[in-house]
Amino acid sequence: MNPTQGYHLIKPEDLDWRPSNLMRIPNADYLERTGSENLGARLWRLPPMSANTLHKHIRSEEFYFVLEGTGRLRVGDETLTVPKYGAVHVGPELLRQVFNDTDEDVLWLILGAPEELEFLQGSKSAMDLSLIYPVNPKQLPDELAGRDWPPKADAWAR
């Protein structure tokens, strides 16, 4: 992996908010425009009664930090409640899922390292998605049982 040379200033107006592929959760990738091969960083805005994918990683550790609201996170068989400005560090092999079972938006900053090279744009490696999604990634936590999913066409995009 090549280290970044110099620096990159990223302003809020430079961010491209878009819905995630599987769960349609609004997110903005801070580092995609820098070309970093070492670190991933995204903002994820979870609307009320929503969830991100249930997943794990091959090599990446992730650091989950709550910027707004009260965060909820499944890690393995545990459900954690994370207060505003609280954080959770998760190793690669554990299944995890950020979700929101409250009536208010929750804004997470999620950092991951090292970057999973197979997911970088232009990667020549074929990714075996079963390594990341060993179970149904759209599986909702018990706290959201009975909810309609997925949300109506990008109604959450900001």
Residue, then its C-alpha position, 0 to 999 in steps of 0.5 A: m500500500n502506498p502512503t499518501q504524500g502531502y495532504h488533501l483538504i476536503k470541504p463539506e461542499d466537496l462531499d458527494w452524498r449518495p445512497s448505499n448500494l444495498m440498504r440505500i443509507p445516505n453516505a459520503d466518502y471522504l477519502e475516495r477523492t484522495g486515492s488513499e489505499n490505507l484508510g477509509a472514512r465515511l459519514w453515514r446518516l441513518p434515518p429513523m428506523s433504518a439499518n446498514t448492512l450486516h457485514k464483516h471485513i477481511r483485514s480492516e478494523e473499523f472505528y465507529f464514532v457517533l456525531e449526532g444522536t444515539g447510535r446502535l450497533r450490533v457486534g456479534d451477538e451483542t447490541l451496543t448503545v453508543p452515546k453522542y461522541g461515543a465510539v466503538h472499535v471493531g476487529p475485522e472478523l466480527l459481524r457488525q451492523v449499524f442501525n437506528d431504532t429511534d425517531e431521530d437521525v443518527l450521524w456516524l463517522i466510520l473509519g476503516a484501515p487498512e483499506e480492503l484493496e479489492f473494493l478500491q476503484g480500478s481493482k484488478s482483484a475479483m472480490d469474493l463477497s461471501l468473505i464480507y457478507p457471510v449471511n444475508p447482508k440485508q437482515l434487519p436487527d430484532e429491534l427493527a422487526g416488521r419494518d418495511w424495507p427497503p425505503k421508498a426510492d432514495a427518500w432519505a438522500r440529502 
